[in-house]
Amino acid sequence: MYTTPEALKIGETQLRQMRAARARGKAFSSEVYCPDALEKPVLAAQPPSLMKGRLLLLTDSLCFSSCLLVTDDFLTLGAFHVGQTTDAATHYQELREEYLPSGYSMFSTLQAIDPGGPYQVGAFRA
């Protein structure tokens, strides 16, 4: 396996930081920073919609994170919410699922945290 000098230097730096963090009893080499959530700007007046009819927003309990952000936007624009109550997990941006060896169930794990996102959006109830 070929490793560039730059990659080796980055790896050695990370290893040194992880060992130092472990020696201090820390889980990470640096603190996780989650800033206060920004307030959404209030629109003075919404432009007239080009859509004829009413937008129906259908959700289920698997709606989380980015789906919640879109749900919030659609409801702000006047959509009518139908379906199941959504989740409220907003910091995770990716879900990975794998079938268990039996094939009867799945194991899922949340990946790709977004510490800059709002603390909570939802749950939205129809």
BAFI-3210 file (N, C-alpha, C; in Angstrom, 3 decimals, decimal comma, padded with zeros to 6 digits):
// residues 126
n [1|2|3|4|5|6|7|8|9|10|11|12|13|14|15|16|17|18|19|20|21|22|23|24|25|26|27|28|29|30|31|32|33|34|35|36|37|38|39|40|41|42|43|44|45|46|47|48|49|50|51|52|53|54|55|56|57|58|59|60|61|62|63|64|65|66|67|68|69|70|71|72|73|74|75|76|77|78|79|80|81|82|83|84|85|86|87|88|89|90|91|92|93|94|95|96|97|98|99|100|101|102|103|104|105|106|107|108|109|110|111|112|113|114|115|116|117|118|119|120|121|122|123|124|125|126]
n.u [000,852|000,627|001,555|001,261|003,613|002,270|-000,219|000,675|001,773|-000,557|-001,988|-000,246|-000,340|-003,066|-003,175|-001,434|-002,898|-005,233|-004,215|-003,285|-005,709|-007,033|-005,363|-006,038|-008,547|-010,560|-013,018|-012,711|-010,292|-010,634|-013,045|-016,518|-018,254|-021,281|-023,101|-025,478|-028,800|-029,826|-032,224|-035,099|-035,638|-038,317|-040,740|-041,934|-044,015|-045,398|-044,708|-047,189|-048,382|-047,536|-048,635|-051,547|-054,225|-053,874|-051,021|-050,364|-048,760|-047,286|-046,224|-044,200|-043,220|-040,547|-039,461|-036,912|-034,339|-032,988|-035,373|-037,143|-036,422|-037,214|-039,929|-040,636|-040,153|-042,080|-044,478|-044,363|-044,789|-047,434|-048,427|-050,592|-050,573|-050,567|-050,749|-048,391|-046,951|-043,876|-040,360|-037,995|-035,310|-032,690|-029,978|-028,598|-027,612|-027,646|-028,711|-027,913|-028,560|-028,543|-029,197|-029,735|-027,918|-029,853|-031,806|-034,315|-034,651|-033,510|-030,516|-029,903|-028,085|-027,296|-025,586|-023,093|-023,152|-024,526|-023,454|-024,020|-026,657|-030,167|-031,290|-033,679|-036,204|-039,468|-041,168|-043,478|-046,951|-049,803]
n.v [-001,177|002,175|005,189|008,642|011,234|013,431|012,340|010,504|012,242|013,597|011,450|010,687|012,993|013,018|010,617|011,229|013,326|011,936|010,103|011,900|013,064|010,844|010,304|012,472|011,757|012,353|012,037|012,950|014,596|017,271|019,711|019,315|021,641|023,216|025,643|028,159|027,840|029,512|032,092|031,872|034,010|036,352|036,558|039,395|039,604|037,050|036,067|035,713|032,425|030,316|027,921|026,046|025,049|023,003|022,133|018,953|017,514|014,592|012,575|010,205|008,168|007,810|010,096|012,256|014,564|015,994|015,718|016,763|019,437|020,193|019,652|021,579|023,894|023,546|023,594|026,193|027,502|027,004|024,399|021,527|019,296|015,819|012,397|010,386|011,175|012,908|012,236|013,799|014,199|016,130|016,625|014,613|013,613|011,470|008,177|004,825|001,518|-001,976|-005,346|-007,820|-010,891|-012,964|-012,058|-011,248|-008,816|-005,391|-003,540|-000,310|002,737|006,039|008,490|010,991|013,698|016,971|019,531|022,241|022,574|023,234|022,788|021,351|020,402|019,917|017,406|016,928|016,937|015,580]
n.w [000,000|-000,875|000,636|000,865|001,820|002,951|003,743|005,635|007,552|008,383|009,479|011,584|013,151|013,895|015,349|017,476|018,657|019,412|021,279|023,235|023,998|025,032|027,213|028,793|029,459|027,687|025,054|022,473|020,355|020,330|021,419|020,684|018,895|019,117|017,923|019,052|017,865|014,929|014,538|012,483|009,704|009,543|007,109|005,449|003,536|001,601|-001,735|-004,343|-005,009|-007,765|-008,120|-008,677|-006,670|-003,701|-001,817|-000,665|002,012|002,641|005,203|007,093|009,948|009,508|008,602|009,092|010,126|007,311|005,913|007,786|007,739|005,157|005,403|007,313|005,785|003,684|005,181|006,151|003,790|003,421|003,034|003,394|005,945|006,013|007,097|008,980|012,233|012,300|012,920|015,200|015,004|014,117|013,724|012,418|009,192|007,485|006,969|007,470|006,504|007,064|006,230|008,699|009,378|009,463|007,786|008,470|009,681|009,993|010,626|011,661|011,468|012,414|010,589|009,734|011,204|011,729|013,275|013,127|012,575|013,404|016,816|017,259|015,070|014,480|016,335|013,660|013,520|012,016]
ca.u [000,000|001,411|001,067|002,003|004,148|001,244|-001,184|001,362|001,868|-001,907|-002,291|000,564|-000,881|-004,333|-002,862|-000,870|-003,995|-006,123|-003,537|-003,296|-007,089|-007,304|-004,622|-006,787|-009,888|-011,493|-013,427|-012,289|-009,082|-011,072|-014,438|-017,519|-018,872|-022,630|-023,550|-026,915|-029,562|-030,189|-033,659|-035,522|-036,136|-039,757|-041,028|-042,944|-045,140|-045,003|-045,182|-048,283|-047,955|-047,880|-049,289|-052,995|-054,596|-053,202|-049,979|-050,529|-047,470|-047,481|-045,035|-044,314|-042,340|-039,148|-039,038|-036,044|-033,242|-033,231|-036,815|-037,801|-036,156|-038,087|-041,292|-040,792|-040,267|-043,366|-045,545|-044,256|-045,357|-048,879|-048,818|-051,495|-049,852|-051,322|-049,862|-047,944|-046,082|-042,472|-039,357|-037,513|-033,850|-032,282|-028,529|-028,038|-027,939|-027,583|-029,094|-027,424|-029,251|-028,024|-029,961|-029,057|-027,662|-031,070|-032,629|-035,642|-034,694|-032,416|-029,797|-029,695|-027,262|-027,291|-024,238|-022,913|-023,769|-024,455|-023,554|-024,480|-028,096|-031,007|-031,349|-034,828|-037,245|-040,442|-041,915|-044,660|-048,122|-050,855]
ca.v [000,000|003,395|006,304|009,873|011,863|014,295|011,480|009,959|013,325|013,813|010,296|010,762|014,100|012,561|009,601|011,939|014,048|010,960|009,590|012,975|013,187|009,662|010,491|013,454|011,233|012,928|011,145|013,534|015,411|018,639|019,804|019,454|022,943|023,332|027,016|028,355|027,819|030,820|032,289|031,999|035,351|036,463|037,185|040,448|039,174|035,998|036,314|034,815|031,125|029,990|026,613|026,049|023,969|022,977|021,122|018,011|017,009|013,270|012,140|009,029|008,253|007,733|011,448|012,862|015,393|016,840|015,641|017,703|020,796|020,411|019,705|022,905|024,866|023,390|024,063|027,649|027,965|026,774|023,025|020,838|018,102|014,592|011,249|010,072|012,126|012,759|012,180|015,136|014,176|017,027|016,769|013,565|013,879|010,262|006,941|003,626|000,311|-003,255|-006,504|-008,723|-012,175|-013,767|-011,512|-010,914|-007,466|-004,530|-002,730|001,020|003,653|007,412|008,917|012,350|014,701|018,374|020,286|023,604|022,593|023,610|021,750|020,481|020,812|018,839|016,544|017,500|016,068|015,915]
ca.w [000,000|-000,996|001,438|000,585|003,027|003,539|004,430|006,801|008,531|008,921|010,333|012,801|013,956|014,467|016,357|018,619|019,310|020,047|022,478|024,232|024,472|025,873|028,462|029,585|029,727|026,721|023,971|021,209|020,463|020,555|021,809|019,624|019,056|018,568|018,191|019,249|016,615|014,407|014,372|011,092|009,401|009,320|005,821|005,541|002,705|000,674|-003,094|-004,701|-005,519|-009,147|-008,097|-008,514|-005,769|-002,402|-001,677|000,442|002,463|003,232|005,939|007,954|011,113|009,076|008,220|010,089|009,673|006,131|005,629|008,695|007,268|003,990|005,936|007,914|004,685|003,005|006,061|006,149|002,525|003,418|002,704|004,319|006,396|006,249|007,310|010,333|012,921|011,919|013,971|015,532|014,988|013,044|013,561|011,571|007,799|006,665|007,634|006,777|006,942|006,582|006,681|009,617|008,706|009,348|006,716|008,985|010,218|009,556|011,602|011,093|012,255|011,917|010,213|009,221|012,076|011,335|014,530|012,896|012,321|014,546|017,838|017,020|014,141|014,595|015,443|013,015|013,651|011,044]
c.u [000,896|000,755|001,914|002,559|003,119|000,229|-000,580|001,453|000,503|-002,268|-001,530|000,059|-002,182|-004,104|-002,317|-001,983|-004,951|-005,502|-003,529|-004,691|-007,431|-006,592|-005,318|-008,188|-010,949|-011,814|-012,934|-011,009|-009,414|-012,549|-015,339|-018,253|-020,230|-023,144|-025,051|-027,608|-029,921|-031,694|-033,978|-036,027|-037,640|-039,975|-042,146|-044,195|-044,631|-045,514|-046,313|-047,745|-048,389|-048,621|-050,794|-053,371|-053,792|-052,196|-050,262|-049,164|-047,704|-046,183|-045,309|-043,294|-040,865|-038,615|-038,216|-035,044|-033,605|-034,702|-037,577|-037,601|-037,047|-039,540|-041,575|-040,959|-041,625|-044,519|-045,544|-044,890|-046,847|-049,318|-049,747|-050,866|-050,817|-050,313|-049,495|-047,091|-044,635|-041,603|-038,964|-035,992|-033,336|-030,787|-027,907|-028,520|-027,977|-027,937|-028,565|-028,110|-028,616|-028,944|-029,118|-028,870|-028,906|-031,938|-034,004|-035,764|-033,495|-031,781|-029,569|-028,860|-027,280|-025,852|-024,251|-023,658|-023,552|-024,577|-024,042|-025,972|-028,890|-031,102|-032,524|-035,775|-038,242|-040,497|-043,150|-045,780|-049,193|-052,120]
c.v [001,238|004,500|007,528|010,447|012,756|013,475|010,896|011,009|013,585|012,681|010,335|011,868|013,672|011,544|010,255|012,676|013,087|010,402|010,636|013,143|012,029|009,794|011,498|012,963|011,787|011,926|011,635|014,328|016,890|018,615|019,883|020,756|022,963|024,738|027,068|028,388|029,247|030,919|032,455|033,417|035,308|037,189|038,214|040,051|038,118|036,340|035,341|033,527|030,948|028,665|026,779|024,850|024,058|021,851|020,270|017,433|015,714|012,823|010,832|009,162|008,152|009,098|012,035|013,761|016,251|016,836|016,615|019,144|021,144|020,506|021,070|023,973|024,776|023,883|025,586|028,233|027,637|025,372|022,479|019,501|016,951|013,467|011,090|011,195|011,842|012,557|013,619|015,205|015,012|017,094|015,717|013,747|012,635|009,052|005,773|002,410|-000,912|-004,356|-007,327|-010,063|-013,043|-013,318|-011,067|-009,471|-006,678|-003,851|-001,380|001,858|005,019|007,844|010,418|013,404|016,111|019,223|021,718|023,710|022,979|022,445|020,812|021,151|019,673|018,399|017,275|016,485|016,531|016,293]
c.w [000,000|-000,175|001,128|001,890|003,736|004,322|005,697|007,909|009,186|009,882|011,645|013,730|014,635|015,574|017,619|019,379|020,020|021,317|023,592|024,826|025,405|027,221|029,383|029,935|028,808|025,624|022,618|021,422|020,634|020,907|020,579|019,886|018,360|018,886|018,427|017,896|016,204|014,266|012,896|010,840|009,129|008,000|005,998|004,762|001,738|-000,727|-003,427|-005,327|-006,968|-009,236|-007,882|-007,642|-004,482|-002,354|-000,451|000,761|003,227|003,891|006,665|009,079|010,753|008,648|009,357|009,383|008,468|005,739|006,524|008,249|006,073|004,445|006,533|006,838|003,998|003,876|006,153|004,889|002,392|003,048|003,781|004,661|006,666|006,482|008,765|010,912|012,534|013,159|014,310|015,538|013,822|012,804|012,658|010,147|006,934|007,519|006,817|007,371|006,291|007,081|007,640|008,915|008,530|008,179|007,187|009,474|009,698|010,761|010,955|012,044|011,595|011,709|009,949|010,038|011,527|012,599|014,350|012,679|013,562|015,543|017,620|016,047|014,167|016,038|014,903|013,081|012,671|011,749]
res [m|y|t|t|p|e|a|l|k|i|g|e|t|q|l|r|q|m|r|a|a|r|a|r|g|k|a|f|s|s|e|v|y|c|p|d|a|l|e|k|p|v|l|a|a|q|p|p|s|l|m|k|g|r|l|l|l|l|t|d|s|l|c|f|s|s|c|l|l|v|t|d|d|f|l|t|l|g|a|f|h|v|g|q|t|t|d|a|a|t|h|y|q|e|l|r|e|e|y|l|p|s|g|y|s|m|f|s|t|l|q|a|i|d|p|g|g|p|y|q|v|g|a|f|r|a]
***
